[in-house]
Amino acid sequence: MSYLAPGGGIELGSADSMIMVVNRAAPTAENLKELIEFMDAPNVCTATPAGWREQVGEHRLEAVFIGPDLDDSDIHTLVDDIGKLDPNIPIIMLTDDHDA
């Protein structure tokens, strides 16, 4: 996967990087994982709020998708912990809202 680097150049995603989907419901997380992989993303993993660190291991996080079934406490803890790991990791919040 290639993307624009902050300086404007193109960088290739490395084998040690990953995108993580955090959600309690495994089917929802797996569906999003498949969508991200379809877009030719590097490693993609799914995790629960309590088990995300084990899933990441030694990989570098490129982005985190937070599923709609997490409660406010889980979201705040997860965002704080990821921010301590690297404050520049993009975090995408997903919702169940279907009102457009």
matplotlib code that plots the C-alpha trace (Angstrom):
import matplotlib.pyplot as plt

x = [0.0, 1.4, 0.3, 1.4, 3.9, 3.6, 6.3, 4.4, 6.5, 5.2, 6.1, 5.3, 3.6, 6.1, 5.5, 5.9, 3.0, -0.6, -4.1, -6.3, -10.0, -11.3, -14.8, -16.6, -18.7, -16.4, -18.6, -18.6, -14.9, -14.2, -16.4, -14.5, -11.2, -12.2, -13.1, -9.8, -7.9, -9.9, -8.4, -5.0, -4.0, -1.1, -1.6, -5.0, -6.0, -9.1, -9.1, -11.3, -10.7, -9.0, -6.8, -5.6, -2.0, -1.5, -2.8, -0.4, 2.6, 5.8, 4.0, 3.7, 0.1, -0.7, -4.4, -7.0, -10.7, -12.9, -16.2, -19.6, -20.3, -17.7, -18.9, -17.5, -15.2, -13.7, -13.2, -11.6, -9.2, -8.3, -7.7, -5.6, -3.5, -3.0, -2.0, 0.7, 2.0, 2.1, 0.0, 0.1, -1.8, -5.0, -8.1, -11.3, -14.6, -17.3, -21.0, -24.2, -26.1, -27.9, -29.4, -28.1]
y = [0.0, 3.4, 6.7, 10.3, 11.0, 14.2, 15.8, 15.0, 12.0, 8.5, 5.9, 2.2, 0.5, -1.9, -5.5, -4.4, -2.0, -2.8, -1.3, -2.4, -2.7, -2.6, -3.8, -6.1, -7.9, -10.1, -10.3, -6.5, -6.3, -9.1, -7.3, -4.1, -6.0, -7.6, -4.2, -2.7, -5.6, -5.3, -1.8, -3.5, -2.4, -4.0, -6.2, -5.7, -7.2, -7.2, -6.8, -6.2, -3.2, -5.4, -7.4, -4.8, -4.7, -8.4, -8.2, -5.4, -7.0, -5.4, -4.0, -0.3, 1.0, 2.9, 3.5, 2.4, 2.0, 2.0, 0.2, 1.4, -1.0, 0.4, 2.4, 5.8, 4.4, 1.9, 4.6, 7.1, 4.4, 3.1, 6.6, 7.6, 4.4, 4.7, 8.4, 7.3, 4.8, 7.4, 10.6, 10.7, 7.5, 8.2, 7.1, 6.6, 6.4, 4.4, 4.8, 3.0, 6.2, 5.7, 9.2, 11.2]
z = [0.0, -0.8, 0.7, 0.8, 3.5, 5.5, 3.4, 0.2, -0.9, -1.5, 1.1, 0.9, 3.9, 5.5, 6.5, 10.2, 10.0, 10.5, 10.7, 13.6, 13.9, 17.6, 18.2, 20.6, 17.9, 15.9, 12.8, 12.5, 13.0, 10.4, 7.8, 8.2, 8.1, 4.8, 3.4, 4.4, 3.0, -0.3, -0.6, -0.7, 2.9, 4.7, 7.7, 9.2, 12.6, 14.7, 18.5, 21.5, 23.7, 26.3, 23.8, 21.3, 22.6, 22.2, 18.6, 17.7, 19.2, 17.7, 14.7, 14.1, 13.9, 10.7, 11.8, 14.2, 13.4, 16.5, 16.1, 17.0, 19.9, 22.3, 25.3, 26.2, 28.8, 26.4, 23.8, 26.2, 27.5, 24.0, 22.6, 25.6, 25.4, 21.7, 22.1, 24.6, 22.1, 19.3, 19.3, 15.5, 14.8, 12.9, 14.8, 12.9, 14.9, 13.3, 14.1, 13.6, 12.6, 9.4, 9.3, 6.4]

ax = plt.figure().add_subplot(projection="3d")
ax.plot(x, y, z, "-o")
ax.set_aspect("equal")
plt.show()
